[in-house]
Amino acid sequence: MRPLVFAANWKMHIGPPEAREYLRAFFAAGEIPHERAVWFFPPAVSLEAVAQNVAGHRNVVAGAQDIYWEAKGAFTGAISAPLAAQAGGRMTLIGHSERRHVFGETDEQTGKKLAAALAANLQPVLCVGETLAQREAGETMAVVTRQLMAAFAGHSGNRHVNIAYEPVWAIGTGRNATPKDAAEVHRAIRGWLKGMLRTVVPFVILYGGSVNLKNAAELLAEPELDGVLVGGASLDPRGWAQLVRTAVT
Ligand code: PGA
């Protein structure tokens, strides 16, 4: 079986007591199948509860949904990479489309956050993806490349960065990219990263956008996909436990 990552983005759902209850139900389904990893991205208030309750479970880690680039200071409402790490976070999402499109985060800010995550040893998952208008205008790769370039600006590039390709039009809409469409973008991203790097690092590239129990097997059958980043379908512990056990041919 090839290694696969199942990342759960809870967004603004599941507080600390709910998170403990969720994980009890999730682990009641048994240990994670060998060669599979599960990454949980709870809201910041639940990060410590999740980190504590996944500790000791093989291949399961907790991460932040977002960080601010400064390490500390007068930044009301923000959390830094060192604070996320202190709460037990091992990873962080960077530049999720809701950060970019709802909160107006720029490419430049995404780059600063990526650098801050790496400096604090939080493994980043850099999210990239085009809007529907951009896809229809044939600009998908131009947009994704611009987002990658901005995020990697100022890096030697030889640090481990995971990527999530999430077309904005597929997030929370019930409309997912076809496995072939997703694979095409993944291949291009891999090509871009290879060209950029001096050291060869095995990059994990996840697909995200309306992944669920019904379409996961078909998407993951595409070898370009190293896993999935899932919002809505990760909120129910039993459904998620089933999803991480998806049979992949
Ligand atoms: P969705 O969200 O699975 O609900 O479409 C994915 C994401 O935003 O990471």
Residues whose N, C-alpha, C, O or C-beta is under 5 A from the ligand:
A	BS01	PGA	N9 A170 I171 G172 T173 G208 G209 S210 V211 L229 V230 G231 G232 A233
